[in-house]
Amino acid sequence: MPAVAIGGAPLAAAEPTAGSGQRADETISALSAEGYTVAINWVGGTSTLPLDRCRVNSIHNPNRGVPALPKTSVTVYVDVQCPDESETS
């Protein structure tokens, strides 16, 4: 267990994270402001809704090298869940 804690610490610091259920527009804006390129994975619901109506399921940062690449060279993938059509009315 100690090896995991020691080995995992640098990755946790370099990896952007979000709690499940955060607003997609705020999360994407924050990641962009940090310098990341952001790509959206639509995982459910209606993808034509404004992002402020959608939530983040998870964030995937493929930049796991040591040393990590500069944020401006990394595309972070955000899984976004929007309400279904029946939930939008």
C-alpha positions in Angstrom: 0.0 0.0 0.0 2.7 2.6 0.8 4.2 2.1 -2.7 0.9 3.1 -4.3 0.6 6.2 -2.2 4.1 7.3 -3.0 3.9 6.4 -6.7 0.4 7.8 -7.1 1.0 11.2 -5.6 2.7 12.8 -8.6 0.0 11.6 -11.0 -2.7 13.0 -8.8 -1.1 16.4 -8.8 -0.7 16.4 -12.6 -4.2 15.0 -13.4 -7.2 17.4 -13.6 -10.0 16.0 -11.6 -13.7 16.8 -11.1 -16.3 15.4 -8.8 -19.1 13.6 -10.5 -22.0 15.9 -11.2 -20.1 19.2 -11.7 -21.5 21.5 -14.3 -19.9 20.8 -17.7 -19.5 24.4 -18.7 -17.7 25.4 -15.5 -15.4 22.3 -15.7 -14.5 22.8 -19.4 -13.9 26.5 -18.9 -11.6 25.8 -15.9 -9.6 23.2 -17.8 -9.3 25.5 -20.8 -8.1 28.4 -18.5 -5.4 26.1 -17.2 -4.1 25.7 -20.7 -5.5 22.2 -21.6 -7.2 21.5 -25.0 -10.6 20.0 -24.0 -12.5 17.4 -26.0 -16.0 16.4 -25.0 -17.2 12.7 -24.9 -21.0 12.8 -25.0 -22.0 9.9 -22.9 -25.7 10.4 -22.8 -28.7 12.7 -23.1 -29.2 15.4 -25.6 -25.9 16.9 -26.8 -27.5 19.9 -28.4 -28.4 21.4 -24.9 -26.2 24.2 -23.5 -23.4 22.9 -21.4 -24.7 24.6 -18.3 -27.5 22.1 -18.3 -25.1 19.1 -18.5 -22.9 17.4 -15.9 -19.4 15.9 -15.9 -19.2 12.1 -15.4 -15.4 12.0 -15.4 -12.2 13.6 -16.8 -9.5 11.6 -18.7 -6.0 13.0 -19.0 -3.8 10.8 -21.1 -0.7 12.8 -20.1 0.9 10.3 -17.7 4.5 10.6 -18.7 7.4 11.6 -16.4 8.0 14.4 -16.7 4.5 15.4 -17.8 4.1 17.4 -21.0 3.1 21.1 -20.8 -0.7 21.5 -20.4 -0.8 23.4 -23.7 0.3 20.1 -25.4 -2.4 17.9 -23.8 -5.9 17.2 -24.8 -8.1 16.3 -21.8 -11.3 14.3 -22.5 -14.4 15.2 -20.5 -17.3 12.7 -20.3 -20.5 14.8 -20.4 -24.0 13.7 -19.5 -26.9 15.9 -20.5 -30.6 15.5 -19.7 -32.7 13.4 -22.1 -35.3 15.1 -24.4 -38.1 14.1 -22.0 -36.3 15.9 -19.1 -35.8 19.2 -21.0 -39.4 20.4 -21.1 
